[in-house]
Amino acid sequence: MKTTFLDFERSIAELESKIEELQFVQDESSVDISDEIKTLTEKSQQLTKDIYANLNPWQVSQVARHPQRPYTLDYVGALFTDFHELHGDRNFADDQSIITGLARFENQPCVVIGHQKGRDTKERALRNFGMSRPEGYRKAKRVMHLAEKFKLPVFTFVDTPGAFPGIDAEERNQSEAIGHNLYVQAELEVPIIATIIGEGGSGGALAIAMGDVVLMLQNSTYSVISPEGCASILWKTADKAPEAAEQLGLTAQRLKAIGLIDKIVTEPIGGAHRDYETMMSNMRKALAESLKTFDGMKVDALLERRHKRLMSYGKFKEIEAKS
């Protein structure tokens, strides 16, 4: 698949285009220009490394939304075996913006839950761009209870702009569905390992992200609101999204520093979409290490650990006001 370049990657795109032209010339003629190709390739790699080492929060937001970024089903196909998808909330419908199912990770039975955005126009409409309705969260809740019944660890993959805000979702009690999921995750008697793989938007993300371990990809975002949504509220225009992204503190580095996530999963240079194989290898290692944390852990210890973790959020320090 031809790489889609973002606005701030124009200089990289120009170099990559020149490399493609030279490769075509070499393939179609007897002229040996391999040295020139090698030089430009090295220059492109270094330029990519330099640009991605200094991304601002708004640029990170763009990478998190990249249309070629690996989605939940990509990770399922690469990291899990014997995946059997489970459908429906047993109440209203099957919301296909959330994938759920039984699988094996490193030969251990488990449950997988994750958002799925869709690649092309048809699939994006089917998946509703990863924005779930109440039945999606209720499906996830049903499968979480199934995991608890059979004592299976839960892996969740978060990638959503937020819960769907449509009238039909509100009619079926969107807020209750999200709130009930938070309640269920708080007391679930099996380990939950959550990974933010793209966008972690508001309650729509949190509904499947209250993990005992929360991982976050290097170029993903996790926030109470999107930069555009925040800008529309504060400045009455989405044009201020870059400024909003700076203030929201939505990057993995910022969230790790304040203790809201546990580990940052390194992405290949240029983002997860540039090298699926390396990304899957990094993810497999991170998930395996996280799962090993709960080897032999009793249910009481698990719940106590989770409770302490949740109660540690929102720490503050009192200071005396100056007179």
N, C-alpha and C positions, 0 to 999 in steps of 0.2 A: 504494500500500500504506500502510495506517495505521501510523504510527510506534509502535514498542514502546518505552516509557520504562522506564529502570532505576530502582532505588530512590532513588538520590540525585538523580534528575531530577524528583521529584514536583512541585516548584514550577513547573518548566517545563511539565509535563503539565497542570497546572491552568490556566495561562495559555493554552496551546494549545487547551484545551477551551473556554474562554471565547471565544476568537477564532472557533472553529468555530460556536459558538452564535450569535454576532453575524452571521457570514456567512450562516448559515441564515435568520436573521430578515430580513436585508437582501434576500436572494434571494426570500423569500416575501412581502415587503410593499414598499410604496413609500417606506418610511422610509429616509432617507440617514444611515447611521451609519458611513460610510467613514472619517471622522476618528478615531472611537473605535477602529475596527479597526486603523488605521495606528499609533495610539499604542500599543495593546497588542502589535502585531507587533514594533515597535521595542523595547518593553520585554522581550519574550520573547527577541529576538535578543541583547540586551545581557546578560540574565540567563544565557543559555546560554554566552555568551562568558566571563562572569565565573566560572561554575562550572567550565568546561572548562580555564580557565587555572590552576586550583588543584586538579586531580585528584591524589589520593594513589595509590600503587601498586595498592592493592586495587581502587579505582574504575577505574583504567586496565585492570586485568585483566578487569573486567566489560564494559567497552567493547570490548575485544579479542574477547570471546566473543559480542558482540551478534548475535542471530539474523538481523538484516537487513543485516549487514555484507557488503560485496562479497566473493565467493569467487573462486577461480581462474578458473572458467568465465565469470564476469562480466568479469574483466580480459581474458581471451582474446577474448571477443565484442566488447569495446570497443576494444582496442588492437592486436589482431592480425588479419591477413587470411589467407584460404586455409588455415584450420586443418584439419588432417586427423588425427584421433585414432588413436593406435596402442595396441593392446590386448595384454595377456598377457606373461608372463615367459618363454615358450617352455619352461617346465619343469613348472609345476603349475596355475596359474590366472590369471585377470585380476582383480586387486584394484582395485576401483573407487573406493577412497579416495584413489588417486593417479591424476591425469590426465596423460597424456603424448601428445605429438604433434608433427607438423611444421607450421610456419606461416611467415608473413612478418611482420616488424616494420619499419615504415617502408620497405616494399618489399624488405627484406633477408631471405633465407631463414634460418630459425632453428629451434631446438627448444624446446618449452615443457614443463615438468614442474611439477606442483603438487598440493597436497592439496585435496580437495573434501569439505566436510562434509555438505551436503544441507540443503534448506530445510524440508521437511515430514517427518512421521514416516516415511513410506514411503521417501523418499530418504535420510534419515539412517540408516535401517537398511541400505539398499543400500550407502551410502558408509561405514558403520561409524563414523559421527561423525568422519570424518577420521583415524581411527586405523588405520594400515596394518599388514598382516601381511607376512611375509618376501617373498611374491610381489610385493607392491607395490613394495618397494625393489629387487627384482631386475628388475622391469619398468623402473624408473627407470634402473637401471644399464645395461640393454640399450639403452635409447634414448640414454643418454650416449655409449656406444660408437658408436652410429649417427651421432651428431652429430660425433664425432671423425673417423669414416671420411669423412664428406662435408664436413668443415671448417666446421661450422655453430656459431655461438654458442649457448649454453644459457641460457635464462631459467627460473629456478625460483621458485615462489610457495609460501611456507611458512605453513601454518595447521593445526596439529594439537595436541591435548592431549598427545600422545606416541605412541610405537609401541604397538600392541595387545598387552596383557599376557596374552592367553588361552593356554590349554594347547596348542591347535593351533598357535599361532604359535611357541611354544617348541619344539614337536616338529619344526617345519620350520626351526629354527635362526635365530631372530629376531636374536640378537646378531651372528651371522656375517654375515647379510645387511646389517645396518647398518654393521658394521666394514668389509666389502668395499666398500661405497659410499664410505666415507671414503677408502679406499685409491685407488679409481678417480678420485675428484674431485681428489685430491692430484696426480695425474700426468696428468690429461686435457689433451690438447694443443689445446683450444679454450677461449675465455673462458667463464666461468660468472658470471652475474649473479643473485644470490639476493636475494629480497625477503621480509621477514617481514610478512605482510598481516593477521595476526590473532594467534593463539597460536603461539609457537615453543617447543614442549615437548620438552626432553631430546634423546635420540638420535634419536627419531622425526623431529625437525626437522632435526637436524644431518646426517642421512643424505642430504638434498638441499640443504643450506644452506652448504656449504663453498665460497663464491663468491670470485672474484677481486675482486668488489665486493659488499658486503653492505649492502642498503638495509633500512630499517625504518620502517613507518608510525608516525606520531606517537603513536597510541593502541594500539599492539600491544605484545606482551610476548615475551621470549626468555629462557628460563631452564632450568636443569638439572632442575627439577621444578616441578610446579604448586604454588601456595600451599597448597591443601588437602592435597596429598601431603606437603609439608614439615611442615605443622602436625600431621598425623597421626603423623609420625615423632618430631618433637621434643616435642610436647605431648600426644600420644595423643588428639587431638581436632581435627576439621576446623574447629571453631568459631574456632580461632586463626588462620585463613587470612589475615585482614587484617594481623596482626602478622608472619606469615611473608612476605607480599608486601613489606612494608617492608624486611625483612632480605635478601631474595633479590636486590635490585638488578636487577629484570627490565624496567625501563622503557627506552624508546629513549634518553632523555636521559642516563640513568646509563650505559648501554652505550656510547654515543657518547663520553662523557667519559673512559672507560677504554680506548678504542680497539678495542673488539670489533666495532663496526659502522662503516661509512664515512659514511653520510648518513641523515638523518631526512627522510622524505617527509611534507610538511605535509598534514594532513587538513582538510576543511571544518569550520567551527564546529559543534560537536555531534557530531563523528565522521564517518567515511567513509560511514556508512549514511544520513546526512541529505542528502547531495548527491552522487549518483553522478557527475554530469557534471563537477563540479569535481575530484572525486577522480581520475577517469580522466585529466583534463588534467594534473594534478600528477604522476601516475604516468608518463604518456607522456614528459613532460619529463625526469623522473629517469632512466628507462630509456635514453632516447636519449643523454643526457649520459654515462651509465655506459658504454654501448656504444662511444661515440666514443673513449673512453680507449684502446681496443685497436686503433684504426685503424693498419694498417701494422706492428703489433708482431709480431716473429718468435716462433716457438714457444719457442726457448731463453730469450728475454727474458721471455716470459709465465710459463714454469715457474720461472725464477729469482725473478721478482716474487712469485709465489704462495708459493714456499718461504720467502722472507723474511717474508712476511705471516704464515704459519702459525707460524714460529719466534719471532715477536715476541709471541705470546700468552703470558700468564702471567709477565710481567716481575716481578722482585722486587728489593728492595734489602736488603743485609745490614747489620745494625747490631750494635754490640757490646753484649753483655748486661751489665747493671749488676750489680756484685758486691754 
